[in-house]
Amino acid sequence: MVWGAMSSLGVLPLVKIKGILLKEQFHSLLARKALPGGKQLLDAGFCFQQDNDPKHTALMNIKYLLNQETKVLK
């Protein structure tokens, strides 16, 4: 499995995921790849879009995104 992100201004490098992506791994991916990459491509006011997958809606990940003041579309 791979994770990736794209915008009108570019793409982020694909991240290989071994096995099943768990909420803890997704949290690490948010902190290390998604948010820094989004800010780099689109500036601090970017909007992060994801679906309602359980790892996306896990309380730890919702709290993290709120603490980072990241706008999220579902």
N, C-alpha and C positions, 0 to 999 in steps of 0.2 A: 504494500500500500504506500502511497505517497501523499504528502500534504503540500499544497501550494496556494499562492495568492496572486491575484492580478488586479490591475486597475487600468484606467485609461492612459496612465503615464508610464506603465511598465509592469514587470512581474517580479516576484521574489523567487529565489532558488527553491527547487523542489526539495523536500525533506523526506528521506526514506523512513518508513515506519515498519519495524519488525513486529509481526503478530498483530494483536488488537490494540488500538489506541485507547488507553484508559484516561480517566479524567485528570489524573496526576501528570501523565505525559502531555496531555493537551495543555495543562497549566504551564508546564515548562516550555512548550512550543509557543504559547502566547507571549510569555516573558522574554524568550530568547530570539524568536523569529518574527512572529506576526506583528506585535506592536512596534518594536524598533524598525522593522521593515516598512510598515505602513507610514510611520512618521517620517522616515527617510524619503519615501516616494511622494507622499502627499502632504507633508507638514503635520503639525500636532493636531490640527482640527479634523483629521480624517475620520471616516465612518467605517466601522468594521462590520461586515455582514456575515452571518452564519445561519444555519438552520436550527431546529429544535432538538437536535441529537442530545441524548442524556448527558454526554460529557460536556457539551456546550452549556447546558442549563444547570450543571452541578453548582451547588452553592459556592464552593471555593472559587470557581471560575467567574461566576457572576460578581462575587465580591471583589475579585481581582480587577475585573474590567471597570467596576464602579470606582474603586480606589485610584485607578489610572485615569479616571475621567474620560473614558473612551465611549463615544457614541456607538451603539450597537443596533443594527437592523436585523430582524429575524424574518 
